[in-house]
């Protein structure tokens, strides 16, 4: 599937583990379960998956695991959807390496943060994305100023949009005012909603995609929400969205991986534990996630 369009609902697929004393932290990646999950997401209406994102715990994987996770997703989805592989790295040479691997393995595009572990300046950010884009795959740059301490502001995105193969931005600042400003300053750059708890607002302002977390739990309902929002059916979209927002807010919290995996457990999917540095939820957080998820499930008629 050849495409430069990385829109639609693309799920940052959570990664299941199985107990194995010989693996890091006693947890081995369960590739078969991961492949089944990727297929399930696409079969339930999502356009594709995004392996090796933060939700996929890429930074806790060995290099061999990280490469195999991407390959597993690409093989599992096949021609039924798109795969946008996370290629985040501390420097341009690492990010480019993972982009080259993604291209070799058949990915449709890549998602890339600015340099991790270092607060890069404007010139360094541009150099970083030039290196990744030079590989030739469509690039979705990822604005997450909370974790990287680098803010891809609309004016900086306008510069990044001039780089060949930079086609989209995953916008995770939480400021929905930016959607229109990015579209004004960089009209050729697709804006992709990156935070679940402002996704409806982002879509109504012109975002053309959702790089999503909680659709790991609610894929069919999330695909329906996207369809309603992009069709301008506001009342129907609001009726579906509002009961889910309390759960969706966990996507913007530090414990988002653990919360989404707990949500998966609650609906009979394979969530399970995380590798360090992520530990289990506190008792207080676990009960709050259960309560927020319970309201969402009740509204959806699941509980």
C-alpha positions, -999 to 999 in steps of 0.1 A, spaced: 0 0 0 17 32 -12 4 63 6 15 97 20 -18 100 39 -12 89 75 -46 100 87 -76 81 101 -75 62 134 -41 48 138 -37 30 172 -4 32 192 -7 -5 199 0 -16 235 26 -44 239 17 -77 257 43 -96 276 45 -132 290 65 -143 321 100 -154 312 128 -154 338 154 -151 310 139 -119 296 145 -83 307 126 -78 340 112 -113 337 89 -103 309 93 -114 273 74 -98 244 44 -120 233 47 -115 196 18 -138 188 -6 -119 211 7 -86 197 0 -98 161 -35 -108 171 -41 -75 188 -29 -55 157 -53 -76 135 -81 -71 159 -77 -33 159 -79 -31 121 -107 -56 119 -127 -33 143 -125 -3 120 -92 14 128 -71 23 98 -38 11 111 -14 6 140 17 24 154 43 0 169 72 12 190 56 44 204 56 54 240 25 32 246 44 4 230 72 8 255 98 11 228 124 25 253 122 -6 274 129 -30 245 162 -44 233 172 -35 197 162 -70 185 129 -68 202 121 -34 188 128 -45 152 108 -76 157 78 -57 171 77 -35 140 80 -65 117 52 -83 136 28 -54 132 36 -50 95 31 -87 89 -1 -88 110 -18 -59 93 -7 -69 58 -26 -50 31 -56 -43 53 -43 -11 69 -12 11 74 16 7 99 34 39 112 65 28 131 79 48 159 115 57 152 123 79 182 159 82 192 183 104 213 200 116 181 195 119 144 217 89 136 197 66 159 163 79 146 175 75 110 187 40 117 152 30 129 136 48 99 158 28 75 148 -4 93 112 5 90 116 11 53 133 -22 48 105 -40 67 77 -24 47 63 3 69 40 29 54 54 57 74 72 67 106 64 86 137 93 106 152 99 127 183 125 154 184 158 142 199 150 124 232 170 128 264 182 163 252 165 196 248 173 204 212 174 239 198 156 249 166 185 241 143 190 207 159 153 199 155 154 207 118 186 186 113 170 157 132 139 155 110 159 161 78 179 130 86 148 109 92 130 122 62 159 115 39 151 78 42 121 84 20 92 72 41 64 97 49 72 112 83 48 122 110 66 145 134 55 142 170 50 172 192 51 162 229 66 191 247 59 175 281 83 146 277 108 161 253 108 197 266 109 207 229 78 224 216 71 221 179 53 254 177 32 263 146 60 285 132 85 257 136 62 232 120 59 256 91 96 251 86 95 214 91 67 211 65 92 224 39 113 192 43 105 166 17 86 136 31 74 154 63 37 150 58 20 152 92 23 162 129 10 143 158 -1 172 180 0 164 217 3 199 233 -34 197 244 -40 232 229 -67 227 203 -62 264 192 -31 251 175 -50 230 150 -62 260 130 -29 279 134 -9 249 121 -32 246 91 -28 283 84 10 283 87 16 249 71 -14 242 49 2 211 34 9 195 67 -18 171 81 -27 177 117 -32 144 136 -49 145 170 -25 130 196 -43 134 229 -74 113 233 -92 137 257 -93 165 231 -97 144 200 -133 155 192 -123 192 196 -93 186 173 -112 168 147 -139 195 146 -112 221 140 -98 202 110 -75 174 123 -76 146 97 -64 118 119 -61 104 155 -30 87 166 -47 70 195 -43 53 229 -77 42 242 -88 27 210 -67 -2 222 -98 -7 245 -126 7 223 -115 3 186 -150 0 170 -164 29 191 -134 50 184 -136 44 147 -173 54 149 -164 86 168 -139 95 142 -165 89 114 -191 110 131 -167 139 139 -152 141 104 -187 140 89 -197 170 111 -224 150 131 -217 169 163 -246 158 184 -241 121 177 -203 125 182 -208 143 215 -232 117 228 -205 90 221 -175 110 233 -187 125 266 -190 92 285 -155 82 273 -137 114 282 -130 105 319 -112 74 307 -96 92 278 -80 117 302 -56 90 314 -40 92 279 -25 125 290 -12 114 324 21 99 334 5 65 340 -12 63 306 4 30 296 -6 12 328 -41 28 326 -47 17 290 -35 -18 297 -58 -20 327 -87 -9 305 -77 -37 280 -78 -62 309 -113 -50 319 -127 -57 284 -111 -91 281 -81 -81 260 -45 -87 268 -32 -57 288 -10 -70 316 21 -55 332 47 -31 319 85 -33 319 105 -9 341 107 19 346 69 17 346 56 -1 376 21 -11 386 -6 15 393 -10 27 428 -41 14 446 -57 49 443 -50 52 406 -61 16 399 -95 23 415 -99 56 397 -91 40 363 -116 12 371 -143 38 380 -137 59 349 -136 28 327 -167 15 344 -187 46 334 -175 43 299 -184 7 296 -218 12 311 -225 40 286 -214 17 257 -237 -10 271 -208 -33 279 -213 -34 316 
